[in-house]
Amino acid sequence: MTTPQVTVSSETDGVGFVVCSGEFDLDTTTLLIEACYDQPVPAGPLVIDVRQVTFGDSSFLNALIRLRNTRPLAVQGPLPSQLRRMMEMTGALALFEIRDIPDDRAG
């Protein structure tokens, strides 16, 4: 299992920026929730970068939905294929603004 990590920063325009990496499941998804509530994250929009998430189960998706219900939220991708499939299968993909960034590793 790849140890999950969550890094929180604030942009100058009041946007909170959260970078998630590693594997997130029922036991580790609380790292994301706690980081967003315990760190000094602006009350404005939140961008969650999931490009480095290697696994996210339904509890991770639930955490994203919970955060989305508290403030404007965008997910920065490209989404990992497993997470995208789960979001498509559950209909949750339509709930999020997805900001895809070209993958520099492709070329």
Phi and psi in degrees as a GROMACS rama.xvg file:
@    title "Ramachandran Plot"
@    xaxis  label "Phi"
@    yaxis  label "Psi"
@TYPE xy
-82.5772  121.952  THR-2
-59.8256  127.761  THR-3
-75.6455  146.243  PRO-4
-137.634  145.511  GLN-5
-132.233  125.55  VAL-6
-119.268  130.777  THR-7
-116.633  135.931  VAL-8
-143.571  164.89  SER-9
-116.595  133.792  SER-10
-84.3591  159.65  GLU-11
-66.2699  -21.0072  THR-12
-91.2978  15.002  ASP-13
85.0239  8.57879  GLY-14
-90.4358  131.923  VAL-15
-85.2963  139.027  GLY-16
-124.973  122.062  PHE-17
-122.254  124.945  VAL-18
-107.559  122.812  VAL-19
-109.004  139.199  CYS-20
-144.062  152.569  SER-21
96.2427  -157.504  GLY-22
-107.544  130.822  GLU-23
-119.452  126.02  PHE-24
-138.288  -168.975  ASP-25
-54.7735  -35.9041  LEU-26
-79.984  -21.2015  ASP-27
-118.153  -10.5277  THR-28
-64.1335  -23.7825  THR-29
-60.0107  -23.2368  THR-30
-57.8532  -41.2997  LEU-31
-66.7382  -49.8111  LEU-32
-61.047  -48.2101  ILE-33
-62.7391  -39.9372  GLU-34
-62.9297  -39.4906  ALA-35
-73.8402  -24.452  CYS-36
-99.7213  -28.3066  TYR-37
-94.42  -28.1134  ASP-38
-80.8872  160.003  GLN-39
-75.779  76.7611  PRO-40
-96.767  130.888  VAL-41
-58.4741  153.67  PRO-42
-75.5501  -6.11113  ALA-43
-78.2963  -157.038  GLY-44
-58.9011  154.985  PRO-45
-127.432  133.566  LEU-46
-114.543  124.222  VAL-47
-111.66  115.762  ILE-48
-87.6579  114.77  ASP-49
-111.101  12.3578  VAL-50
-59.8682  -26.3713  ARG-51
-103.441  10.4772  GLN-52
-78.7325  121.119  VAL-53
-91.8697  -18.5857  THR-54
-159.809  136.447  PHE-55
-144.782  119.027  GLY-56
-90.1416  -168.037  ASP-57
-63.7376  -27.4043  SER-58
-69.0299  -32.9896  SER-59
-67.4166  -45.1218  PHE-60
-61.0141  -42.3614  LEU-61
-60.1278  -39.9673  ASN-62
-63.4613  -41.7679  ALA-63
-60.9968  -43.095  LEU-64
-64.9567  -43.1402  ILE-65
-60.0133  -43.9814  ARG-66
-65.0897  -39.5652  LEU-67
-61.9679  -31.3378  ARG-68
-76.4529  -7.81353  ASN-69
-105.378  -14.9274  THR-70
-169.564  165.182  ARG-71
-61.0248  135.461  PRO-72
-141.124  136.38  LEU-73
-123.31  147.637  ALA-74
-108.909  123.959  VAL-75
-92.7703  126.337  GLN-76
-125.182  -161.04  GLY-77
-70.1876  144.284  PRO-78
-68.0535  139.266  LEU-79
-58.034  142.529  PRO-80
-57.1495  -39.7919  SER-81
-64.7285  -42.1284  GLN-82
-67.9507  -41.3542  LEU-83
-60.7071  -45.6217  ARG-84
-59.7023  -44.4102  ARG-85
-63.7341  -40.8434  MET-86
-66.4456  -37.8567  MET-87
-68.0116  -44.5772  GLU-88
-64.6885  -33.1624  MET-89
-91.6108  -8.27451  THR-90
81.7214  5.0259  GLY-91
-77.1083  -18.4813  ALA-92
-57.538  -38.7596  LEU-93
-67.2738  -15.2247  ALA-94
-77.311  -17.8463  LEU-95
-115.574  147.525  PHE-96
-83.7058  120.126  GLU-97
-103.084  122.635  ILE-98
-107.541  95.7945  ARG-99
-81.2708  134.209  ASP-100
-112.639  133.807  ILE-101
-54.2848  140.39  PRO-102
-84.3349  108.844  ASP-103
-67.8286  -16.4372  ASP-104
-74.9925  -14.5557  ARG-105
-72.1316  -23.9846  ALA-106
